[in-house]
């Protein structure tokens, strides 16, 4: 059966008409769906007859809370179980401007990045649009807070689950749904070149973040196997095409690893590669993961790297570290209860 939260408003209207219902029922049902209901029976202004029809034709794919952990900085990491028994993690972070949800889009990940815990757990399947959006609804329900910003930086590679992620973004953006502006949505990718070019044609004003992590192909390949398929030159060319089509600034994410990619020479080389691009560099002190070989750069090296980029005309900032004490920071998310403990 169809997960009702996988549907656009117009798709729900069409299916209701086929079921012999009036179009206006879609407005009532959609409003309930985005209040985060967990059962069709919670729709108190819908007739019992229609509720039974909904039960016969749709499933309400609801996430179940298995566990949560709260960081000393207020970050909350949630472990959710999906209908098929698999689990994923989502994170709620508090900033001055409001609450941001970091959400997953796949159960596991295929990309194999050596600094990421998600890569160690294997790939199971893609998540559907309704499961992706459901994380936001469940986080809001559990926390009692309203989420205003979304980052696709949880488990999985968004551009490897392209169609479902694009639909999820449109559902999140829909005024009839969560009504979160596209410019409050950030999508992070390891650099799947054909999909970056496709994204440029989607007319979605979301923020594109590219996991770059080195300006040298040999180093990036060691950190990110995807570089064997799409090297730095190809990724940057796709980014230039994206900027030209969308006039949107790209964020390059750069995880600083002690003795690997954090030298002054690395910063100078990176500044040369990015010169003239409409971009921003977000420096990320690499987070320790179980079995990982990388160590975080010193604060002195991180600040020197930032200053070298800024001095050469590349805007660079250091990402605020949130949730590292509960393994909720960048690269630390996993997908099952045993691995999260």
Secondary structure, 3 states (H helix, E strand, C coil): CEEHHHCCHHHHHHHHHHCCCCCCHHHHHHHHHCCCCCCHHHCCCCCHHHHHHHHHHEECCCCEEEEEEECCCCCEEEEEECCCCCEEEEEEEEECCEEEEECCCEECCCCCCCCCHHHHCCCCEECCHHHHHHHHHHHHHHHCCCEEEEEECCCCCHHHHHHHHHHHHHHHHCCCCCCCCHHHEEEEECCCHHHHHHHHCCCCCCEEEEECCCCCHHHHHHHCHHHHCCCHHHHHHHHHHHHHHHCCCEEEEEEEECCCCCCHHHHHHHHHHHCCCCEEEEEEECCCCCCCCCCECCHHHHHHHHHHHHHCCCCEEECCCCCHHHCCCCCCCCCCHHHHC
